Amino acid sequence: MSIRVLHSFPHKIGAERIATTAWHEVADVAAAGAEVTVAAAVVHRPLPPAVRVRTTISRGRWRLPYRALGTNRTLALHDRIVASALPSLAEQIDVVHTWPLGALKTLKVAKRLGIPTVLERPNAHTRFAYDVVARECERLGVELPKDHEHAYNEARLRKEEEEYRLADYLLCPSGFVADSFSAHGFGAEKLLRHSYGYDETRYYPSVELRNSGAGLAALFVGVCAIRKGLHFALEAWRRSPASRTGTFSIAGEFLPAYREKLAGLLDHPSIRVLGHRSDVPELMRRSDVLILPSLEEGSPLVCMEAVGSGCVPLVSTAGAEVAIRDNALVHRPGDVDALARHITAVAEDTEMLWQMRAACLAVAPRLTWASAGHRLLEAYEQAVTGPRVALRAAA
């Protein structure tokens, strides 16, 4: 019998960032065999016909703008609407999948009804993330805007930690995320592992090989924020001889204060600041390596997209989930010397670079969203049959 899932997503499913993640989770776990009902705030991209869809703050072309109530109140409104509908759906649902800051009431009602719940953790434990980013901001002398997602927010943290407590399971897309929760006292029995993926119809290798004499083509993709460690990448790049003959392209928008702080590092003829780009798949196909020296992550999609494109990841341990069978080089967060050595190694050893590229393409099928859908289905099955559910039934 198929697992029946209510997936509650309090944002525009199918839009950017986590909204893309949620869309693929729903579509691909349904393809893997789950029966999925989605309760989304807004549907930005149509879901497959097999998925039943309900919306909470939109009807047809009408929707309540997030700015009307503010983001926090809108997320809370979504949560209340889903929670109020849950009792009428209880006999049709085996597990409820929720997302941060839009789950508190839904988790409480599901607990009362005896329905197992999972809470998505698209990033590390929020207290851990706040602490890591705050220390690095202090070291660099950069102040985050008060509304920045990684600026310390006590009310948000309290709400998220209450969600952690209420959920039966925390869905962790990487060992890094799971470890951040273990470090804050969560037992292994509460942490369910799954994974994210990439879209192989958009991210695939070029049929034309780059000219090995053209110098190393390195790429950074993502929001240019302190947590992503771009400053480490720039320092390592400029220390490496690769900067004399190669290029380092940066695709992403900057936090203004951060860009100002990095002005001296960015001022180099080999560095190209591209801004936000919509042609990332093509950029990856034209690049030899992706550099992502993050301080903290969930499970960066950009790394899996790079693997699928034949672009070798040079990543910190925060993104090491993508490292399978010698297809990536991994360094400790903040270890500029190690990252510089890795850049130099792939720049100077063409055979090593092409072997790693071949390894990327060999493991790429394991990292697609289709594969991730099967792993998510397994996580749901564990949630439905797991020890926490048995304890609840016994009580």
C-alpha positions in Angstrom: 0.0 0.0 0.0 1.3 3.5 -0.9 2.4 5.9 1.8 -0.1 8.8 1.9 1.6 12.1 2.5 0.3 15.6 3.3 3.1 18.0 2.3 2.6 21.4 3.9 4.7 24.1 2.2 4.1 27.7 3.4 5.7 29.5 0.4 5.4 29.6 -3.4 6.1 26.0 -4.4 8.1 25.8 -7.5 9.7 29.3 -7.2 13.4 29.7 -6.3 15.7 28.2 -3.6 13.8 26.1 -1.1 10.6 26.4 -3.2 12.4 24.5 -6.0 13.5 21.9 -3.5 10.0 21.4 -2.2 8.6 21.1 -5.8 11.1 18.4 -6.7 10.5 16.5 -3.4 6.7 16.4 -4.1 7.0 15.5 -7.8 9.7 12.9 -7.4 8.4 11.2 -4.2 5.0 10.9 -6.1 6.9 9.4 -9.0 8.5 7.0 -6.6 5.1 5.7 -5.5 3.8 7.9 -2.7 0.3 9.4 -2.8 0.9 13.1 -2.2 -1.5 15.9 -1.2 0.2 19.3 -1.2 -1.0 22.2 0.9 1.0 25.1 -0.4 0.6 28.8 0.1 0.9 29.5 -3.6 1.6 27.2 -6.6 4.2 29.0 -8.7 4.9 26.0 -11.0 2.2 23.4 -11.8 2.7 20.0 -10.1 2.3 16.6 -11.8 -1.4 15.5 -12.3 -1.1 12.7 -9.8 -0.4 15.2 -7.0 -3.5 16.6 -5.2 -3.1 20.3 -4.6 -4.7 22.7 -2.1 -3.7 26.3 -1.7 -4.0 28.3 1.5 -3.5 32.0 0.6 -4.4 31.9 -3.1 -7.4 30.9 -5.2 -7.0 30.9 -9.0 -5.4 34.1 -10.0 -6.1 35.8 -6.6 -3.5 35.5 -3.8 -2.8 37.4 -0.6 0.5 39.2 -1.0 3.1 38.3 1.6 3.7 42.0 2.2 0.0 42.5 3.2 0.5 40.7 6.5 4.3 40.4 6.5 6.1 37.1 5.9 5.9 35.8 9.5 2.2 36.4 9.8 1.6 34.9 6.4 3.5 31.7 7.3 1.5 31.5 10.5 -1.8 31.9 8.6 -0.8 29.1 6.3 0.0 26.9 9.3 -3.4 27.7 10.9 -5.3 26.9 7.7 -3.5 23.5 7.3 -3.9 22.7 11.0 -7.7 23.4 10.8 -8.1 21.2 7.8 -6.0 18.3 9.1 -8.7 16.6 11.2 -10.9 16.1 8.2 -8.0 14.6 6.3 -6.7 12.4 9.1 -8.1 9.1 7.7 -6.4 9.8 4.4 -2.9 10.7 5.7 -0.1 8.5 6.9 2.5 11.2 7.5 2.7 15.0 7.5 5.7 16.7 6.0 6.2 20.3 7.3 8.7 23.2 6.7 10.3 25.6 9.2 8.3 28.6 10.6 5.0 27.3 9.1 4.5 24.2 11.1 3.8 24.8 14.8 0.0 24.4 14.9 0.0 21.7 12.3 2.5 19.6 14.3 0.4 20.0 17.4 -2.8 18.9 15.7 -1.1 16.0 14.0 0.3 14.9 17.4 -3.2 15.0 18.9 -4.5 12.9 15.9 -1.7 10.4 16.1 -0.3 11.2 12.7 3.5 10.9 12.4 5.3 14.2 11.4 8.5 15.1 9.7 10.0 18.6 9.7 12.3 19.5 6.8 15.7 20.9 7.7 17.0 22.7 4.6 19.8 24.1 6.7 21.8 23.2 9.8 20.4 23.8 13.3 19.5 27.5 13.3 21.3 28.3 16.6 24.4 26.7 15.1 24.1 28.7 11.9 23.5 32.0 13.8 26.6 31.3 15.9 28.9 30.4 13.0 27.9 33.4 10.9 28.0 35.8 13.9 31.6 34.8 14.7 32.7 35.3 11.1 30.9 38.6 10.8 32.8 39.8 13.9 36.1 38.6 12.5 35.5 40.3 9.2 34.0 43.4 10.6 30.8 43.1 8.6 27.3 43.8 10.1 24.3 42.0 8.7 21.1 43.9 8.1 18.6 43.2 10.8 16.2 41.4 8.4 18.9 39.1 7.0 18.1 35.4 7.3 21.3 34.8 9.3 21.0 37.8 11.6 20.2 36.6 15.1 16.5 36.7 15.7 15.4 35.4 19.1 11.7 35.1 18.3 12.4 33.1 15.2 14.9 30.8 17.0 12.4 30.1 19.8 9.7 29.2 17.3 12.0 26.9 15.2 13.3 25.2 18.3 9.7 24.5 19.4 9.1 23.0 16.0 12.1 20.8 16.4 10.7 19.6 19.7 7.2 18.9 18.4 8.1 17.1 15.2 8.5 13.3 15.5 11.4 13.4 13.1 13.8 16.0 11.6 14.5 15.4 7.9 18.2 16.0 7.4 19.5 16.2 3.8 23.1 15.8 4.7 25.4 14.4 7.4 26.4 18.0 8.2 22.9 19.0 9.1 22.4 15.8 11.1 25.6 16.5 13.0 24.6 20.0 13.8 21.4 18.6 15.5 23.4 15.9 17.3 25.7 18.6 18.7 22.6 20.3 20.2 21.4 17.2 22.0 19.1 15.5 19.5 19.4 11.7 19.5 19.9 9.7 16.3 16.4 8.2 16.7 14.9 11.6 15.9 17.0 12.3 12.8 15.9 10.9 9.5 18.3 11.1 6.5 17.2 11.8 3.0 18.9 13.9 0.2 18.3 16.6 -2.4 19.1 16.3 -6.1 19.6 18.0 -9.4 17.6 18.2 -12.6 19.5 16.2 -15.2 17.4 17.8 -18.0 19.1 21.1 -17.3 22.4 20.1 -15.8 24.5 17.9 -18.1 28.0 17.9 -19.5 29.2 19.7 -22.6 30.0 17.5 -25.5 32.9 19.7 -26.3 36.0 19.5 -24.0 37.6 22.7 -22.9 41.1 23.6 -24.2 43.5 22.4 -21.5 45.9 25.2 -22.4 43.3 28.0 -21.6 44.0 28.0 -17.8 41.7 26.7 -15.1 38.0 28.0 -15.3 36.7 28.2 -11.8 33.1 29.1 -10.8 31.3 30.2 -7.7 27.4 30.1 -7.7 25.2 31.3 -5.0 24.2 34.2 -2.9 27.4 36.1 -2.1 26.9 36.0 1.7 29.3 35.4 4.5 28.0 31.9 5.2 29.0 30.8 1.7 32.6 31.6 2.4 33.3 33.5 -0.9 36.1 35.4 0.9 37.9 32.2 1.6 37.6 31.3 -2.1 39.0 34.6 -3.2 41.9 34.4 -0.8 42.7 30.8 -2.0 42.4 31.7 -5.6 44.8 34.6 -5.4 47.3 32.5 -3.5 47.2 29.9 -6.2 49.3 30.1 -9.4 46.0 29.2 -11.2 45.1 32.9 -10.9 47.9 33.9 -13.3 46.5 31.9 -16.2 42.9 31.0 -15.3 39.6 32.7 -14.5 37.3 32.8 -11.5 33.7 33.7 -12.3 31.3 34.7 -9.5 27.6 34.2 -10.3 25.4 35.7 -7.5 24.2 38.8 -5.8 26.3 40.4 -3.0 25.3 41.6 0.4 26.5 45.3 -0.1 28.6 45.5 3.1 30.2 42.2 2.2 31.1 43.3 -1.3 32.6 46.5 0.1 34.8 44.4 2.5 35.9 42.2 -0.4 36.7 45.0 -2.8 40.5 44.5 -2.6 40.2 40.7 -3.2 37.8 41.2 -6.1 40.2 43.6 -7.8 42.2 41.2 -9.9 42.2 40.7 -13.7 41.3 36.9 -13.4 38.2 37.5 -11.3 34.9 38.1 -13.1 31.9 39.3 -11.1 28.8 38.3 -13.1 26.0 39.1 -10.7 22.8 37.1 -10.7 22.6 34.8 -13.7 19.9 32.7 -15.3 22.3 30.7 -17.4 24.0 28.7 -14.6 23.8 25.4 -16.4 25.8 26.8 -19.3 28.3 28.4 -16.9 28.9 25.0 -15.3 29.4 23.3 -18.6 32.0 25.9 -19.5 33.8 25.6 -16.1 36.3 23.1 -14.8 35.6 23.4 -11.1 33.0 24.8 -8.7 34.4 26.4 -5.6 32.0 26.4 -2.6 33.9 26.9 0.8 30.7 27.3 2.9 30.8 27.7 6.7 27.4 26.0 7.0 24.9 24.5 4.6 21.9 22.2 4.3 22.8 20.2 1.2 23.8 22.7 -1.5 22.0 21.9 -4.7 24.7 23.8 -6.7 27.2 21.0 -5.8 25.0 18.3 -7.3 24.3 20.4 -10.3 28.0 20.8 -10.8 28.6 17.1 -10.6 25.9 16.5 -13.2 27.5 19.1 -15.4 31.0 17.5 -15.2 32.2 20.5 -13.1 34.4 19.2 -10.3 33.4 20.5 -6.8 36.1 22.0 -4.5 34.0 22.2 -1.3 34.2 22.5 2.4 32.9 19.8 4.7 29.6 21.6 4.8 29.0 20.5 1.2 30.9 17.2 1.4 27.8 15.1 0.8 28.5 15.4 -2.9 32.0 13.8 -2.5 31.6 10.2 -3.8 34.4 8.1 -5.2 37.2 10.7 -5.8 34.9 13.2 -7.6 35.6 16.1 -5.3 38.2 17.7 -3.1 37.1 18.6 0.4 38.6 21.1 3.0 37.7 22.2 6.5 35.6 25.4 6.6 38.0 28.4 6.7 41.1 26.4 5.7 42.3 28.7 2.9 45.7 26.9 2.6 44.0 23.6 1.8 41.7 25.2 -0.7 44.6 26.9 -2.4 46.4 23.6 -2.7 43.3 22.0 -4.2 42.9 24.8 -6.8 46.6 24.5 -7.7 46.4 20.7 -7.9 43.6 20.6 -10.4 45.1 23.5 -12.4 48.5 21.9 -12.7 47.5 18.2 -13.2 45.2 18.0 -16.2 45.0 14.2 -15.9 43.8 14.4 -12.3 41.2 17.0 -13.3 39.8 14.8 -16.1 39.8 11.7 -13.9 37.7 13.7 -11.3 35.4 14.9 -14.0 34.9 11.3 -15.2 34.2 10.3 -11.6 31.6 13.1 -11.3 29.7 11.8 -14.4 29.9 8.3 -13.1 28.2 9.1 -9.8 25.8 11.7 -11.2 22.8 9.3 -11.6 22.9 8.7 -7.9 22.4 12.5 -7.3 19.3 13.2 -9.4 16.0 14.3 -8.0 14.5 11.0 -9.1 17.0 9.1 -6.9 16.2 11.6 -4.1 12.5 10.8 -4.4 13.1 7.1 -3.6 15.2 8.1 -0.6 12.5 10.4 0.7 9.9 7.7 0.3 12.2 5.4 2.4 12.3 8.2 5.1 8.5 8.4 5.1 8.3 4.7 5.6 10.6 4.9 8.5 8.5 7.7 10.0 5.3 5.7 9.7 6.8 2.5 11.1 9.5 3.9 13.4 9.9 3.6 17.2 8.4 7.0 18.0 5.2 5.9 16.4 5.2 2.7 18.3 5.7 4.5 21.5 2.8 6.8 20.8 0.5 3.8 19.9 1.5 2.1 23.2 0.6 5.2 25.2 
